[in-house]
Structure formats: structure tokens, C-alpha cells
């Protein structure tokens, strides 16, 4: 879910000046175009516009199947919930008539909304500027999970739309399944192409994973939910000039989610480091959020569903190539963590 940005300065077309006037006052004099599109079916252009008075504003021009008025309104509400907790998020704006215009732009039918220009830089920009305080999200780990736990404790119910991390559901109409299942199916396809000597273990892993997922599904929808920003990467974490964590932006994956799923999905690395991160996040979260008995009971099967066939496990298998020792090592680690009796409950109590 990381973004590849293509940034360039651009002249302001008369149509963009006209569009800007529907949202803001002032005369646009320059614009910076940021292209975060992800293929033909997910077009995203951001225009950072400077007016003759020196003020800066943001216009988002989007064409995909998960950006539409009702969802943008949900993002607006969620931004205010974060702000109410003391975290900075740039506000999202309708046009002056209270709507979101539809326009023809670069051969596409696009929806347009506006944002406040952020008063803080994202962590990635500060790192690029050579500021050592902002190089790693690890420095802000406690801040991030304190914030997320406080959002979870609100148990927000204003979103009928799921987050980009949803489980047993889809994020947008073009999704065939949730991302966890998508990862698992990719793993299955590759693993069953391995030499015959590994197929018994591959089948055993797949059967165990499938049985665990099916059992989890019976209890998953009993777990409490809230609404989260759902993309805590360094390009979205906002840091002030002193290196202090201030908030987040970029809400286009925002939505309703189970807190435990969100917590496990946002923490990823190799097996050992990943588990350490999850346990640490749980320890921080419980200071601000009371885990229910249902959540405690679901933590282990949820971990076994989300993590053993994570997309990086396919990568590791492919990296092993024809090395039978390397393949066996990958499969053994997956099987170990698929069956490991991890005591999540003591970190949630």
C-alpha cells in the first residue's frame, strides 16, 4: 500500500482555475502536481495550489471505484474524530455548494474534493531533508499505537464502509476477496508448484490455515469495531519541526475495522520482529483501550489467519529458488507460527 509519487510543477489550466474557485477564494498563481495513480483503474492526481496571497490549498482529482461522495463524507467525519482527540489531520472540504464536483480530466471522469494544506510535514519528507529524528517510524511507535487505541476506544460507528485492511469482506467493488485471502491464494499457487517432496507439508499448512480461518470467521463479526485512517506508513505520519508526532493524513483507505485486525495488519516484518511489534503494540494499546473477552479469545486465531501466509512469505519462498534447504526452512517457519501457542492474552489483560 505504499505510494509511488511522481511530482512536478505545472501551469494552471483555465479549467483548474475555474474548479479552484468552486472551493476557495483567491487567484491561483502556481501549482505542483503529484501523481499517485496505481494503474488505469486507480487514477489519483493531487494539485497543491498557491494563490497570489501566498496561501496554499490542495485539490484531489480522483477516478477509482472507492472514491465517491458518501465515502469522502466518511473521511471528513473521521478526520474530525482524530482532531477531537488532539491529533492533527488536514480537514477535507466540499465545494462551496456542499458537494463534490464531477469533471472530465485527462480523459477520465473524476470526482474532486479539497484538503487543507498540512501545517506539518510527513515523516518521509523530514527524513529526505536529512533530519535524523524522522528517519524511522519506530521512533514514534508508542505515539502511533496510543493514538490508534484511543480511536478504537471510541468504537466509532459512522462508517458503513470497511477499511483497506478489512477481513472477510472487500474494500471496493473491484476486489474479489479480502487482501489476507488474496495473499494466501498467491502463496498456495506457488507452494503447490514446489518439488513433490514438499507437497505433503504444503498441503498440511494449507489445510491448517483454511480450518483456522473458517473457525475464526464464526467469531470475527462479534468483535468490536471502530473507524481508522488505515495507512500508517511514513508518508502519512505528520511530524513537527521539533520531531514530535502530531497526527496523520491521507484517509483514502480509511474505514470500519476490528481493532485487533488493524493492529496486526499494520505491524509487519519477519516472523520474530513482527511478533515483538504486535506484542508491544498490544501493551501500549491496553493503557487506552479495554480488550473484551471475545477479543482475547480471537487474538491467536486472528494472528494465525493474518500472518503465516502474509505476502512476504511468498517472496521468501521465491527467493529460496531451487535451494531445497531454503525451501524447507521457509515452510518450517510458516508451520511453526501457524501452530505456535502464543500468549497474546497476557499482553491484553
C-alpha positions in Angstrom: 0.0 0.0 0.0 3.0 2.4 -0.3 2.6 5.2 -2.8 5.0 5.9 -5.7 4.8 9.7 -6.1 5.5 11.5 -9.4 5.8 15.2 -8.5 6.3 18.1 -11.0 5.4 21.7 -11.3 2.6 22.5 -13.8 1.0 25.6 -15.3 -2.6 26.2 -14.2 -5.1 25.4 -16.8 -8.1 27.7 -17.0 -10.3 24.7 -16.2 -8.4 24.2 -12.9 -8.6 27.9 -12.0 -12.4 27.6 -12.5 -12.5 24.4 -10.4 -10.4 26.0 -7.7 -12.9 28.9 -7.5 -15.7 26.5 -6.6 -13.8 25.6 -3.4 -11.7 28.6 -2.4 -11.3 32.3 -2.8 -8.1 33.9 -4.2 -6.3 33.8 -7.5 -4.2 30.7 -8.2 -0.7 31.6 -9.5 1.2 28.3 -9.4 0.6 24.6 -8.9 2.5 21.4 -8.0 1.2 18.2 -9.5 1.6 14.9 -7.5 0.6 11.7 -9.3 -0.1 8.8 -7.0 -2.1 6.8 -9.6 -1.9 3.0 -9.4 -2.8 1.8 -12.9 -5.5 2.8 -15.3 -8.3 1.9 -12.9 -7.0 3.9 -10.0 -6.2 7.5 -11.1 -5.2 10.0 -8.4 -3.8 13.5 -9.1 -3.1 16.0 -6.3 -2.7 19.6 -7.1 -1.0 21.8 -4.5 -2.1 25.3 -5.5 -0.6 28.6 -4.3 -2.6 31.8 -4.6 -1.5 35.3 -5.2 -1.7 35.9 -1.4 0.7 33.1 -0.7 -1.8 30.7 0.7 -1.6 27.0 -0.3 -4.5 24.7 -0.9 -4.9 21.1 -2.1 -7.2 19.7 -4.7 -7.6 15.9 -5.1 -8.8 14.7 -8.6 -9.6 11.0 -8.5 -11.1 8.3 -10.6 -11.4 4.9 -9.0 -14.1 2.6 -7.5 -13.6 3.5 -3.9 -13.8 7.3 -4.0 -17.3 8.7 -4.1 -19.3 11.3 -2.1 -20.5 9.1 0.7 -17.0 7.7 1.3 -15.4 11.2 1.3 -18.0 12.3 3.8 -17.0 9.4 6.0 -13.3 10.5 5.7 -14.4 14.0 6.7 -16.1 12.7 9.9 -13.1 10.5 10.8 -10.7 13.4 10.4 -12.8 15.3 13.0 -12.7 12.4 15.3 -8.9 12.3 15.2 -8.8 16.1 15.7 -11.1 15.8 18.7 -8.5 13.6 20.4 -5.8 16.2 19.8 -4.2 14.8 16.7 -3.7 17.0 13.7 -5.3 15.9 10.4 -5.9 18.4 7.5 -9.6 19.0 7.0 -11.3 17.7 3.9 -13.6 20.2 2.1 -16.7 20.0 -0.1 -17.1 22.8 -2.7 -19.0 26.0 -1.9 -22.3 24.3 -2.7 -21.7 21.4 -0.3 -20.9 18.8 -2.9 -18.0 17.1 -4.8 -17.9 18.1 -8.5 -17.6 15.5 -11.2 -15.3 16.6 -14.1 -13.7 15.3 -17.2 -9.9 15.4 -16.6 -7.2 13.8 -18.7 -9.7 11.6 -20.4 -11.3 10.3 -17.2 -14.5 11.0 -15.3 -13.2 12.3 -11.9 -14.5 13.3 -8.6 -12.9 16.3 -6.9 -12.5 17.2 -3.3 -10.2 19.6 -1.4 -8.0 19.5 1.6 -6.4 22.0 4.0 -2.6 22.2 3.2 -0.9 20.4 6.1 0.9 22.6 8.6 3.2 19.7 9.4 5.5 17.6 7.2 5.2 13.9 6.8 7.9 11.8 8.3 9.2 10.7 4.9 9.8 14.4 3.9 11.7 15.1 7.1 13.9 12.0 6.5 14.6 13.2 3.0 15.6 16.6 4.4 18.3 14.8 6.5 16.5 15.1 9.8 17.6 12.1 11.8 14.7 12.4 14.2 12.3 11.4 11.4 14.1 8.6 9.7 12.2 5.7 11.2 8.6 5.1 12.3 10.0 3.0 15.1 10.8 6.3 17.0 7.1 7.1 17.0 5.7 3.6 17.7 4.3 4.4 21.1 2.6 7.6 19.8 1.1 5.7 16.9 -0.5 3.0 19.0 -1.6 5.3 21.7 -3.4 7.3 19.0 -4.9 4.2 17.4 -6.0 2.7 20.7 -7.8 5.9 21.6 -9.7 5.8 18.2 -10.5 2.1 19.0 -11.9 3.1 22.4 -14.3 5.5 20.7 -16.0 2.5 19.0 -17.0 4.8 16.1 -20.0 3.6 14.2 -20.3 6.3 11.5 -18.8 4.2 8.7 -20.7 1.5 6.7 -17.5 1.1 4.5 -14.7 -1.1 5.6 -11.0 -0.1 5.7 -8.4 -1.2 3.3 -7.3 -3.9 5.8 -10.8 -5.5 6.1 -11.0 -9.2 6.7 -13.9 -11.4 5.5 -15.1 -8.5 3.3 -13.9 -6.4 0.4 -12.7 -2.9 0.3 -14.1 -1.9 -3.1 -16.2 -3.5 -5.9 -13.1 -4.5 -7.9 -11.8 -6.7 -5.1 -12.6 -10.3 -5.5 -11.7 -11.1 -1.9 -10.0 -9.6 1.2 -6.3 -9.0 1.0 -5.4 -11.7 3.5 -7.1 -14.3 1.4 -5.5 -12.8 -1.7 -2.1 -13.3 -0.2 -2.9 -16.8 0.9 -4.1 -17.8 -2.5 -0.9 -16.5 -4.0 1.1 -18.5 -1.5 -1.0 -21.6 -2.3 -0.5 -21.3 -6.0 3.3 -21.0 -5.7 3.7 -23.5 -2.8 1.9 -26.3 -4.7 4.3 -25.8 -7.6 7.3 -26.8 -5.4 9.0 -30.1 -5.9 7.0 -33.2 -4.9 9.0 -33.8 -1.7 7.4 -30.7 -0.2 3.8 -31.2 -1.2 2.7 -33.1 1.9 3.9 -30.3 4.1 2.4 -27.7 1.8 -1.0 -29.5 2.0 -0.8 -29.7 5.7 -0.1 -26.0 6.1 -2.9 -25.1 3.7 -5.4 -27.4 5.5 -4.5 -26.0 8.9 -4.6 -22.4 7.7 -8.0 -22.9 6.0 -9.5 -24.6 9.0 -8.3 -21.8 11.3 -9.7 -19.1 9.0 -13.1 -20.8 8.9 -13.2 -21.2 12.7 -12.2 -17.5 13.1 -15.0 -16.4 10.8 -17.6 -17.7 13.2 -16.5 -15.3 15.9 -14.9 -12.4 14.0 -18.1 -10.4 13.5 -18.7 -10.4 17.2 -15.6 -8.3 17.8 -15.9 -4.6 18.4 -15.0 -2.2 15.6 -14.1 1.5 15.2 -13.0 3.7 12.2 -9.3 4.1 11.4 -7.2 6.1 9.0 -5.7 2.7 7.9 -2.4 3.6 6.2 0.3 4.3 8.9 3.3 4.5 6.6 6.0 7.2 6.9 4.5 9.2 4.0 1.3 9.8 6.1 2.7 10.3 9.6 3.0 14.0 10.5 5.9 15.3 12.5 6.5 18.9 13.7 9.8 20.9 13.4 11.0 19.6 16.7 10.5 15.9 15.7 7.3 15.4 17.7 4.5 13.2 16.4 1.4 15.3 15.6 -1.0 13.3 13.6 -1.8 11.7 10.2 -3.2 12.4 6.7 -4.3 10.5 3.6 -7.6 8.9 4.5 -8.4 7.1 1.3 -8.1 3.6 2.8 -10.0 4.7 5.9 -13.0 2.7 7.1 -14.5 0.5 9.7 -12.3 -2.3 11.1 -11.8 -4.7 14.0 -9.0 -3.1 16.1 -7.1 -6.3 16.6 -7.0 -6.9 12.8 -5.9 -3.3 12.3 -3.1 -3.7 14.9 -1.8 -7.0 13.4 -2.0 -5.8 9.8 -0.2 -2.5 10.5 2.7 -4.3 12.1 4.8 -6.4 9.7 8.3 -7.7 9.4 9.9 -11.1 9.6 8.2 -13.5 12.0 10.2 -12.7 15.1 10.3 -9.0 14.8 6.7 -8.9 13.7 5.6 -10.7 16.8 7.6 -8.4 19.0 5.9 -5.4 17.4 2.4 -6.9 17.8 3.0 -7.7 21.5 4.5 -4.2 22.1 1.5 -2.6 20.3 -0.9 -4.6 22.5 0.9 -3.5 25.6 0.7 0.2 24.6 -2.9 -0.1 23.5 -4.3 -1.6 26.7 -3.4 1.6 28.5 -6.1 3.3 26.5 -8.3 0.5 25.3 -10.1 -2.3 27.3 -9.8 -5.5 25.3 -13.0 -7.6 25.6 -13.1 -11.3 26.4 -14.1 -12.0 22.8 -11.0 -10.1 21.5 -8.7 -12.0 23.9 -10.1 -15.3 22.6 -9.9 -14.3 19.0 -6.3 -12.9 19.1 -4.5 -16.2 18.5 -6.7 -17.5 15.6 -6.6 -14.0 14.1 -2.8 -14.0 14.2 -2.8 -17.5 12.6 -5.1 -16.2 9.9 -3.3 -13.0 9.0 0.4 -13.6 9.4 1.6 -17.1 8.4 0.7 -16.7 4.7 1.4 -13.0 4.6 2.6 -11.7 1.2 6.2 -11.7 2.3 6.1 -15.5 2.9 5.6 -16.0 -0.9 8.5 -13.7 -1.5 10.7 -15.7 0.9 9.8 -19.0 -0.9 10.6 -17.5 -4.3 13.9 -16.2 -3.0 14.8 -19.7 -2.0 14.5 -20.7 -5.6 15.7 -24.3 -6.1 17.5 -24.4 -2.7 15.7 -27.3 -1.0 17.2 -26.4 2.4 16.0 -22.8 2.0 12.5 -24.0 0.9 12.3 -26.4 3.9 13.4 -23.6 6.2 10.6 -21.3 4.9 7.9 -24.0 5.2 9.0 -25.0 8.7 8.8 -21.4 9.9 5.4 -20.9 8.5 4.2 -24.2 10.0 5.7 -23.3 13.4 4.0 -19.9 13.6 0.7 -21.3 12.2 0.6 -23.7 15.2 2.6 -21.7 17.9 0.7 -21.2 21.1 1.3 -17.5 21.6 0.1 -16.0 24.8 -1.5 -12.8 23.5 -3.9 -12.6 26.4 -1.3 -11.7 29.0 -0.4 -8.7 26.9 -4.1 -7.6 26.6 -5.2 -8.1 30.2 
